[in-house]
Amino acid sequence: MRDLDLFEQYLLRLRQECLQLGHGHALKAEPDLTQIVVLAHEAELIERIRGALKELETDSGQFIRSYLT
């Protein structure tokens, strides 16, 4: 399960990077709203993947029923 922990840490950092980039775009004088929305969606998708990863660690049977059937 060490691999899953490392992958979760990677996803957490990636999500944080997306949120920081979106925040940086929002602070610009003329923010690119499309880019901000895209980064927010990326961060949300990463969070959903992290949730699925936690479910896999907790109950692999439920993970299979939820995502693979």
MOPAC internal coordinates of N, CA, C and O (Angstrom, degrees):
PM7 1SCF
backbone

  N    0.0000 0     0.00 0     0.00 0    0    0    0
  C    1.4612 1     0.00 0     0.00 0    1    0    0
  C    1.5327 1   112.07 1     0.00 0    2    1    0
  O    1.2310 1   120.42 1   173.80 1    3    2    1
  N    1.3044 1   116.81 1    -6.20 1    3    2    1
  C    1.4609 1   119.62 1   179.02 1    5    3    2
  C    1.5238 1   110.64 1   -60.52 1    6    5    3
  O    1.2310 1   120.38 1   142.65 1    7    6    5
  N    1.3289 1   116.88 1   -37.35 1    7    6    5
  C    1.4579 1   120.53 1   178.36 1    9    7    6
  C    1.5237 1   111.35 1   -60.75 1   10    9    7
  O    1.2310 1   120.35 1   139.88 1   11   10    9
  N    1.3279 1   116.94 1   -40.12 1   11   10    9
  C    1.4648 1   120.66 1   178.76 1   13   11   10
  C    1.5219 1   111.09 1   -65.52 1   14   13   11
  O    1.2310 1   120.43 1   142.37 1   15   14   13
  N    1.3390 1   116.79 1   -37.63 1   15   14   13
  C    1.4665 1   120.07 1   177.56 1   17   15   14
  C    1.5265 1   111.03 1   -64.30 1   18   17   15
  O    1.2310 1   120.66 1   137.31 1   19   18   17
  N    1.3274 1   116.34 1   -42.69 1   19   18   17
  C    1.4616 1   120.21 1   178.10 1   21   19   18
  C    1.5297 1   111.19 1   -64.17 1   22   21   19
  O    1.2310 1   120.66 1   138.46 1   23   22   21
  N    1.3173 1   116.35 1   -41.54 1   23   22   21
  C    1.4603 1   120.31 1   178.67 1   25   23   22
  C    1.5282 1   110.70 1   -64.55 1   26   25   23
  O    1.2310 1   120.27 1   140.47 1   27   26   25
  N    1.3223 1   117.09 1   -39.53 1   27   26   25
  C    1.4608 1   120.47 1   177.79 1   29   27   26
  C    1.5250 1   111.00 1   -63.87 1   30   29   27
  O    1.2310 1   120.05 1   139.06 1   31   30   29
  N    1.3275 1   117.52 1   -40.94 1   31   30   29
  C    1.4631 1   120.49 1   177.17 1   33   31   30
  C    1.5227 1   110.85 1   -62.85 1   34   33   31
  O    1.2310 1   120.71 1   139.38 1   35   34   33
  N    1.3259 1   116.24 1   -40.62 1   35   34   33
  C    1.4632 1   120.36 1   177.44 1   37   35   34
  C    1.5247 1   110.57 1   -61.26 1   38   37   35
  O    1.2310 1   120.53 1   134.07 1   39   38   37
  N    1.3406 1   116.59 1   -45.93 1   39   38   37
  C    1.4586 1   120.39 1  -179.20 1   41   39   38
  C    1.5240 1   111.11 1   -63.74 1   42   41   39
  O    1.2310 1   120.33 1   141.92 1   43   42   41
  N    1.3192 1   116.97 1   -38.08 1   43   42   41
  C    1.4607 1   120.85 1   178.74 1   45   43   42
  C    1.5239 1   110.64 1   -62.56 1   46   45   43
  O    1.2310 1   120.58 1   136.18 1   47   46   45
  N    1.3200 1   116.50 1   -43.82 1   47   46   45
  C    1.4727 1   120.15 1   178.66 1   49   47   46
  C    1.5246 1   111.51 1   -67.42 1   50   49   47
  O    1.2310 1   120.68 1   140.71 1   51   50   49
  N    1.3172 1   116.31 1   -39.29 1   51   50   49
  C    1.4621 1   120.20 1   178.58 1   53   51   50
  C    1.5244 1   110.76 1   -63.43 1   54   53   51
  O    1.2310 1   120.36 1   137.79 1   55   54   53
  N    1.3358 1   116.92 1   -42.21 1   55   54   53
  C    1.4678 1   121.13 1   177.99 1   57   55   54
  C    1.5292 1   110.33 1   -62.62 1   58   57   55
  O    1.2310 1   120.96 1   136.05 1   59   58   57
  N    1.3303 1   115.78 1   -43.95 1   59   58   57
  C    1.4622 1   119.88 1   179.34 1   61   59   58
  C    1.5245 1   110.72 1   -62.04 1   62   61   59
  O    1.2310 1   120.27 1   140.27 1   63   62   61
  N    1.3231 1   117.09 1   -39.73 1   63   62   61
  C    1.4580 1   121.02 1   178.12 1   65   63   62
  C    1.5250 1   111.28 1   -62.83 1   66   65   63
  O    1.2310 1   120.30 1   137.08 1   67   66   65
  N    1.3284 1   117.04 1   -42.92 1   67   66   65
  C    1.4723 1   120.94 1   178.06 1   69   67   66
  C    1.5259 1   110.74 1   -61.01 1   70   69   67
  O    1.2310 1   120.69 1   135.36 1   71   70   69
  N    1.3171 1   116.29 1   -44.64 1   71   70   69
  C    1.4633 1   120.00 1  -179.16 1   73   71   70
  C    1.5264 1   111.21 1   -65.82 1   74   73   71
  O    1.2310 1   120.36 1   140.57 1   75   74   73
  N    1.3194 1   116.92 1   -39.43 1   75   74   73
  C    1.4656 1   119.85 1   178.97 1   77   75   74
  C    1.5243 1   111.32 1   -66.85 1   78   77   75
  O    1.2310 1   120.70 1   139.63 1   79   78   77
  N    1.3294 1   116.27 1   -40.37 1   79   78   77
  C    1.4649 1   119.38 1   177.56 1   81   79   78
  C    1.5294 1   110.62 1   -63.66 1   82   81   79
  O    1.2310 1   120.59 1   136.97 1   83   82   81
  N    1.3294 1   116.48 1   -43.03 1   83   82   81
  C    1.4586 1   120.20 1   177.47 1   85   83   82
  C    1.5177 1   112.01 1   -61.40 1   86   85   83
  O    1.2310 1   121.08 1   139.92 1   87   86   85
  N    1.3176 1   115.54 1   -40.08 1   87   86   85
  C    1.4647 1   119.95 1   178.18 1   89   87   86
  C    1.5228 1   110.39 1   -64.63 1   90   89   87
  O    1.2310 1   120.84 1   138.54 1   91   90   89
  N    1.3266 1   116.00 1   -41.46 1   91   90   89
  C    1.4663 1   119.95 1   177.55 1   93   91   90
  C    1.5147 1   112.07 1   -61.88 1   94   93   91
  O    1.2310 1   120.46 1   138.89 1   95   94   93
  N    1.3293 1   116.73 1   -41.11 1   95   94   93
  C    1.4654 1   120.21 1   177.28 1   97   95   94
  C    1.5261 1   110.89 1   -65.31 1   98   97   95
  O    1.2310 1   120.29 1   143.89 1   99   98   97
  N    1.3139 1   117.06 1   -36.11 1   99   98   97
  C    1.4650 1   120.71 1  -178.85 1  101   99   98
  C    1.5235 1   111.80 1   -68.60 1  102  101   99
  O    1.2310 1   120.16 1   151.68 1  103  102  101
  N    1.3176 1   117.30 1   -28.32 1  103  102  101
  C    1.4603 1   120.79 1  -177.95 1  105  103  102
  C    1.5244 1   113.74 1   -82.57 1  106  105  103
  O    1.2310 1   119.99 1   170.16 1  107  106  105
  N    1.3205 1   117.62 1    -9.84 1  107  106  105
  C    1.4649 1   120.80 1   180.00 1  109  107  106
  C    1.5236 1   110.10 1   -64.92 1  110  109  107
  O    1.2310 1   121.25 1   -22.14 1  111  110  109
  N    1.3307 1   115.21 1   157.86 1  111  110  109
  C    1.4574 1   120.79 1   179.27 1  113  111  110
  C    1.5253 1   111.10 1   -60.40 1  114  113  111
  O    1.2310 1   120.31 1   139.59 1  115  114  113
  N    1.3159 1   117.01 1   -40.41 1  115  114  113
  C    1.4630 1   122.19 1   176.62 1  117  115  114
  C    1.5242 1   107.91 1  -123.77 1  118  117  115
  O    1.2310 1   120.35 1   -94.49 1  119  118  117
  N    1.3282 1   116.93 1    85.51 1  119  118  117
  C    1.4698 1   119.58 1  -175.48 1  121  119  118
  C    1.5237 1   112.60 1   -66.17 1  122  121  119
  O    1.2310 1   121.12 1   -37.06 1  123  122  121
  N    1.3152 1   115.46 1   142.94 1  123  122  121
  C    1.4609 1   122.89 1   175.66 1  125  123  122
  C    1.5261 1   106.92 1   -89.43 1  126  125  123
  O    1.2310 1   120.67 1   -82.61 1  127  126  125
  N    1.3178 1   116.33 1    97.39 1  127  126  125
  C    1.4588 1   121.27 1  -174.62 1  129  127  126
  C    1.5205 1   112.51 1   -62.90 1  130  129  127
  O    1.2310 1   120.37 1   144.94 1  131  130  129
  N    1.3119 1   116.90 1   -35.06 1  131  130  129
  C    1.4636 1   119.82 1   178.89 1  133  131  130
  C    1.5229 1   110.19 1   -62.06 1  134  133  131
  O    1.2310 1   120.34 1   135.10 1  135  134  133
  N    1.3124 1   116.96 1   -44.90 1  135  134  133
  C    1.4590 1   121.17 1  -179.73 1  137  135  134
  C    1.5306 1   110.85 1   -65.27 1  138  137  135
  O    1.2310 1   120.31 1   142.39 1  139  138  137
  N    1.3043 1   117.01 1   -37.61 1  139  138  137
  C    1.4664 1   120.96 1   178.93 1  141  139  138
  C    1.5291 1   109.99 1   -63.79 1  142  141  139
  O    1.2310 1   120.49 1   135.73 1  143  142  141
  N    1.3162 1   116.68 1   -44.27 1  143  142  141
  C    1.4694 1   121.07 1   179.73 1  145  143  142
  C    1.5240 1   110.57 1   -65.23 1  146  145  143
  O    1.2310 1   120.15 1   138.44 1  147  146  145
  N    1.3260 1   117.33 1   -41.56 1  147  146  145
  C    1.4671 1   120.83 1   179.18 1  149  147  146
  C    1.5218 1   110.22 1   -61.41 1  150  149  147
  O    1.2310 1   120.23 1   134.43 1  151  150  149
  N    1.3084 1   117.17 1   -45.57 1  151  150  149
  C    1.4637 1   120.42 1   179.45 1  153  151  150
  C    1.5235 1   111.77 1   -64.50 1  154  153  151
  O    1.2310 1   120.19 1   142.89 1  155  154  153
  N    1.3182 1   117.23 1   -37.11 1  155  154  153
  C    1.4655 1   120.36 1   177.30 1  157  155  154
  C    1.5299 1   110.76 1   -65.52 1  158  157  155
  O    1.2310 1   120.34 1   139.58 1  159  158  157
  N    1.3251 1   116.95 1   -40.42 1  159  158  157
  C    1.4628 1   120.56 1   177.22 1  161  159  158
  C    1.5309 1   111.15 1   -65.43 1  162  161  159
  O    1.2310 1   120.45 1   140.14 1  163  162  161
  N    1.3222 1   116.74 1   -39.86 1  163  162  161
  C    1.4627 1   120.16 1   176.79 1  165  163  162
  C    1.5227 1   110.87 1   -60.99 1  166  165  163
  O    1.2310 1   120.53 1   135.44 1  167  166  165
  N    1.3238 1   116.58 1   -44.56 1  167  166  165
  C    1.4607 1   120.89 1   179.81 1  169  167  166
  C    1.5275 1   110.50 1   -62.69 1  170  169  167
  O    1.2310 1   120.06 1   139.68 1  171  170  169
  N    1.3257 1   117.48 1   -40.32 1  171  170  169
  C    1.4669 1   121.27 1   178.72 1  173  171  170
  C    1.5251 1   110.95 1   -65.77 1  174  173  171
  O    1.2310 1   120.15 1   138.47 1  175  174  173
  N    1.3210 1   117.31 1   -41.53 1  175  174  173
  C    1.4625 1   120.96 1   178.32 1  177  175  174
  C    1.5263 1   110.82 1   -63.28 1  178  177  175
  O    1.2310 1   120.55 1   137.41 1  179  178  177
  N    1.3027 1   116.55 1   -42.59 1  179  178  177
  C    1.4654 1   120.75 1   177.79 1  181  179  178
  C    1.5243 1   110.15 1   -61.34 1  182  181  179
  O    1.2310 1   120.06 1   139.29 1  183  182  181
  N    1.3159 1   117.49 1   -40.71 1  183  182  181
  C    1.4624 1   120.74 1   178.66 1  185  183  182
  C    1.5270 1   111.03 1   -64.92 1  186  185  183
  O    1.2310 1   120.11 1   141.40 1  187  186  185
  N    1.3196 1   117.39 1   -38.60 1  187  186  185
  C    1.4719 1   120.39 1   177.13 1  189  187  186
  C    1.5239 1   111.02 1   -64.98 1  190  189  187
  O    1.2310 1   120.26 1   142.01 1  191  190  189
  N    1.3219 1   117.10 1   -37.99 1  191  190  189
  C    1.4596 1   120.89 1   177.15 1  193  191  190
  C    1.5240 1   109.91 1   -65.70 1  194  193  191
  O    1.2310 1   120.17 1   138.79 1  195  194  193
  N    1.3196 1   117.28 1   -41.21 1  195  194  193
  C    1.4752 1   120.15 1   176.79 1  197  195  194
  C    1.5231 1   110.92 1   -61.19 1  198  197  195
  O    1.2310 1   120.34 1   139.75 1  199  198  197
  N    1.3203 1   116.95 1   -40.25 1  199  198  197
  C    1.4620 1   120.42 1   177.84 1  201  199  198
  C    1.5184 1   111.75 1   -62.82 1  202  201  199
  O    1.2310 1   120.88 1   138.44 1  203  202  201
  N    1.3180 1   115.91 1   -41.56 1  203  202  201
  C    1.4647 1   120.17 1   177.92 1  205  203  202
  C    1.5232 1   110.48 1   -65.83 1  206  205  203
  O    1.2310 1   120.56 1   142.54 1  207  206  205
  N    1.3069 1   116.54 1   -37.46 1  207  206  205
  C    1.4587 1   121.04 1   178.28 1  209  207  206
  C    1.5263 1   110.91 1   -63.47 1  210  209  207
  O    1.2310 1   120.55 1   138.34 1  211  210  209
  N    1.3222 1   116.55 1   -41.66 1  211  210  209
  C    1.4659 1   120.35 1   177.01 1  213  211  210
  C    1.5207 1   110.77 1   -64.06 1  214  213  211
  O    1.2310 1   120.72 1   141.62 1  215  214  213
  N    1.3308 1   116.24 1   -38.38 1  215  214  213
  C    1.4629 1   120.10 1   177.58 1  217  215  214
  C    1.5234 1   110.37 1   -64.61 1  218  217  215
  O    1.2310 1   120.24 1   142.40 1  219  218  217
  N    1.3151 1   117.16 1   -37.60 1  219  218  217
  C    1.4579 1   121.22 1   177.62 1  221  219  218
  C    1.5233 1   110.45 1   -62.57 1  222  221  219
  O    1.2310 1   120.47 1   137.43 1  223  222  221
  N    1.3247 1   116.72 1   -42.57 1  223  222  221
  C    1.4640 1   120.64 1   178.58 1  225  223  222
  C    1.5233 1   111.68 1   -64.66 1  226  225  223
  O    1.2310 1   120.60 1   139.74 1  227  226  225
  N    1.3258 1   116.45 1   -40.26 1  227  226  225
  C    1.4573 1   121.29 1  -175.50 1  229  227  226
  C    1.5204 1   112.37 1   -75.82 1  230  229  227
  O    1.2310 1   120.58 1   128.04 1  231  230  229
  N    1.3336 1   116.50 1   -51.96 1  231  230  229
  C    1.4595 1   120.75 1  -174.51 1  233  231  230
  C    1.5236 1   109.14 1  -145.55 1  234  233  231
  O    1.2310 1   120.70 1   -84.31 1  235  234  233
  N    1.3189 1   116.26 1    95.69 1  235  234  233
  C    1.4612 1   119.91 1  -176.01 1  237  235  234
  C    1.5326 1   111.76 1   -64.69 1  238  237  235
  O    1.2310 1   119.85 1   148.90 1  239  238  237
  N    1.3376 1   117.89 1   -31.10 1  239  238  237
  C    1.4535 1   120.82 1   177.35 1  241  239  238
  C    1.5134 1   112.19 1   -63.48 1  242  241  239
  O    1.2310 1   120.50 1   136.04 1  243  242  241
  N    1.3294 1   116.66 1   -43.96 1  243  242  241
  C    1.4641 1   121.21 1   177.77 1  245  243  242
  C    1.5299 1   110.60 1   -65.78 1  246  245  243
  O    1.2310 1   120.56 1   141.97 1  247  246  245
  N    1.3188 1   116.53 1   -38.03 1  247  246  245
  C    1.4637 1   120.62 1   177.78 1  249  247  246
  C    1.5274 1   109.88 1   -59.83 1  250  249  247
  O    1.2310 1   120.70 1   134.02 1  251  250  249
  N    1.3291 1   116.26 1   -45.98 1  251  250  249
  C    1.4711 1   120.51 1   179.85 1  253  251  250
  C    1.5176 1   110.62 1   -62.68 1  254  253  251
  O    1.2310 1   119.87 1   136.36 1  255  254  253
  N    1.3271 1   117.86 1   -43.64 1  255  254  253
  C    1.4686 1   121.10 1   178.94 1  257  255  254
  C    1.5331 1   111.05 1   -63.88 1  258  257  255
  O    1.2310 1   120.28 1   141.75 1  259  258  257
  N    1.3218 1   117.07 1   -38.25 1  259  258  257
  C    1.4704 1   120.78 1  -175.82 1  261  259  258
  C    1.5215 1   112.87 1   -75.66 1  262  261  259
  O    1.2310 1   120.30 1   137.95 1  263  262  261
  N    1.3158 1   117.04 1   -42.05 1  263  262  261
  C    1.4596 1   120.10 1  -167.96 1  265  263  262
  C    1.5243 1   115.31 1  -114.37 1  266  265  263
  O    1.2310 1   119.62 1   163.08 1  267  266  265
  N    1.3272 1   118.34 1   -16.92 1  267  266  265
  C    1.4583 1   118.96 1  -173.03 1  269  267  266
  C    1.5189 1   113.99 1  -117.52 1  270  269  267
  O    1.2310 1   119.76 1  -175.95 1  271  270  269
  N    1.3156 1   118.07 1     4.05 1  271  270  269
  C    1.4750 1   118.90 1   178.51 1  273  271  270
  C    1.5006 1   110.36 1  -118.77 1  274  273  271
  O    1.2310 1   120.10 1   180.00 1  275  274  273

